[in-house]
Amino acid sequence: MLKSKVEDQRRRRDDVNLEIKELDRVAICVKSHKLLKQLLKENPRLNEIMKNAHNKIEALVGVKNWVIEILEKSPVALTYYQNASEERKTFEVLEWRDYAAIRLLDYIDNAGREFRDLNLRGEVAVTNPIKLIWLATTYGTGGAKPYFFKDMLQLFRQLSGVSELKLYDLVTKRAEAGISPKDIDKVIGARLLRAVEKDWPINWKDIQ
C-alpha cells in the first residue's frame, strides 16, 4: 500500500514536471507581450537583469539582490523578512513598498516549490513568477497570461513607490462612524496581514 502511494506521488510529480517543460515552450499572447513591454519599460533595473541573465537562476539571483538592496533601506522590513522579528507591532510599521519587496523575496525563496492549489481542486501547482518573466523576455514563451503581467505591473509599481496605499477614504469613513485612529490602524493591519499570509494580490478595495 505504501509502495503504491509512493509510486503514485512519483508519477504525479513526473506529470507535473512534464507539463512545466511543455508550458515553458508555449508562446505568450500579443496582450501579454504588450504588458511585458510596459513592465520592463517602467522598471529599467528589472529590464537590465532579465536581458543580462543567461538562465532562470541568474534572473532569480539578480532580482533578489536588487530587492534586498531596496529592503536594506528599511531595517525593520529586513528584520521582518529574515524572521528575526515576528511580532505584530513590527508588521504594522512596515511601509507599503516593504510588502511588495517581501512578497517578491518570498516568490524567489519558494521558486519551483510544489503546492496543492485549492482553486485547481487540489492539483499540484508550481510557482515561479521571475522565471516566467525571464522566459517571456528571452524567448517570448512561458505561457503566462495577461492577468499575470497585470499583477506583476502592480507589484513592481508598489515596489518602486509609484503605487501608494491611500488611507484617506477609509480613515475618514471610520472616523465619521466614531472609530478611533488606533482601531482604524488595527483594521488595516489585520487585513493587510491576512492578504500577505495568503499571498493575495493586495487590492485596496479588498482592504477596506
N, C-alpha and C positions, 0 to 999 in steps of 0.2 A: 504493500500500500504506500509506504513512504517512498520507495523507489519510483513508483508510478507518479507520485506527486512531484518529485524532483525532476523527472523526465518531462512532465507537463510544463513545469516552470521554465526549464531549459528551452523547450520547443517554443514556448510563448516569447521568450527573450530573443531567440533566433528570428522569429517572425517580426518582432519589433525592430530589430537591427536591420533586417532586410527592407522593411518599409521606410526606415530612416534613410538608407542608402538610395532607395528609389526616389524619395522625396527631395533629396539633395540635388537630383538631376532635373527636377521639374522647374521649368521656366516661370518666373513671376509675370503677372499680367501687366498691361500698359499702365493701369492706375497705380499699381504697386511701384512701378518704375518711377512715376512722377512723384509719388510720396517719398520714395527713397532719395531721389534727387534733391527734394526740398529739405529732407532731414540732413543730408550731407552739406548742403549749402548753408544751413543755419548753424552747423557745428563743424567749423573748419578743422578743429583738432580731431574729431571723430573721422572726418574725411581723410585726413593725413594718415591716421592709424590704419584705417581699412585699406587704403591704397598701397601702403608700405608693407602690410602683413603678407607673408608668404603662405600662411596657413591659418586655420582657426585658432590654434594655440597662441600664435603671435598676436592675433587680434584680441583674444581674451586678456593676455598679459598687458597689451598696450592700453586697453580701455581701463583695466584695473589700476594700473599705475597712474593714469590720468585722474580717475575718480578719487583715488587715495590722496593725490595732491590737493584736490579740492577739499576733501574731508579733513585734512590736516590743518586747515584754516579754522576749523571748528573742533577744538579739543574734546568738548562734551560729546559731539556726534561721533568722533573717532572712538572714544571710550565706549560709547553705547554699541557701536558696530563690533568692537572687539570683545563684547560681552563682559567687559571689566566692570560694568555697572548695569544692572537690570532693574534698578529702582524706577518706579513710575514717575517720580519727580524729574529724573534725568530725561525720560522720554518727552515729558511735557515742555522742556525748554529747547527742544530741537527746532531748528529753522525749517522752513518749507522746503528749501533745496536739499537739506540734510536727508529728508525722507527719500528723495529721488536717488541720492548717492547711495544710501543704504540698500535701497531696492535693487539698484544696478549691481552692487557688490554681492548681494545675495544671489542674483541670477548667475553671476560669474562663479561664485563659490560652489554653486549647485549645478553647474553646466553639465549636461549629459545625464543627469540623475533621473532615474525612472520613478514614477509615482502613479498611483491609481487615480484617474480623473473621474470624479463622480458625475461630471457633465457628460462624460462618454460612457456612462453605465459601468464604471469600474475598469474600463480598458486602460492598459498601460500607456502613459504619455511620457514624452521626454522634453524637457525644457532647455533651450539654449539660444536665447534671443540674439546674443552677439554673433554667434555662428551664422544665424540666418541673415543678419545684416552683412556679414563678410561675404557669404555666398552670393547674395544679391548684388553686392558692389563689384565683386571679382568676376563672377560668371553669369550674373543675371538669373541665377537659379535659387533653389531652396524652398520654393513653393509657398513662401509667406504671402498671406492675403493682405488686401488694403487695410483691414481693421488693425492688423499687427503694426503696420507702419504708422498708422494714425496714433496708436497707443505710444509708440516709440517717440513720435514727434512731441507729444505732450510730456512724456517723461523727460526728454532732454531739454525741453523748454523750462520745465520745473528745475532741472539741474543747473541750467545757465542763469536762472533768475528772471527769464523773460515772462514765465507764467508765475503769478503770485497768488497766494491764498488771500482772498478778500473776506475779512471778517465783519465788515461794517453792517451788512444787511442782517446777519444773524445776531450780532450784538445788539443792534437797535431793536429788533423784534423781541428778543429775550428781555431786554431792559424794560420795554413797554409793558411786558407781561409781569413785571415785578421780580424778575430773576436777577440775582446779584452777579456782578462780573466774575466772581470766584466760581460760582456754579456754572456760568457760561463756559469758562475755561475747562471745567470738568467734562462738560458735554462734548466740547470739541476734541479734547484729548482722548476721551473714550472711543469716539467714532473713528478718529484717525488711527488709534491703536488697533482697533478691530480690522480696519482696512489693511494696515501694514501686516498684521499677523496672518491674514488670509490671503495676502499678496493680491489684493484687488487693485485695479487702476483707480487711483484716488480722484474721485469726482466731487467737486464742492457741493453740488446739489444733493449728493448722497449723504454728505457730512451734515448738512442742515437737517 
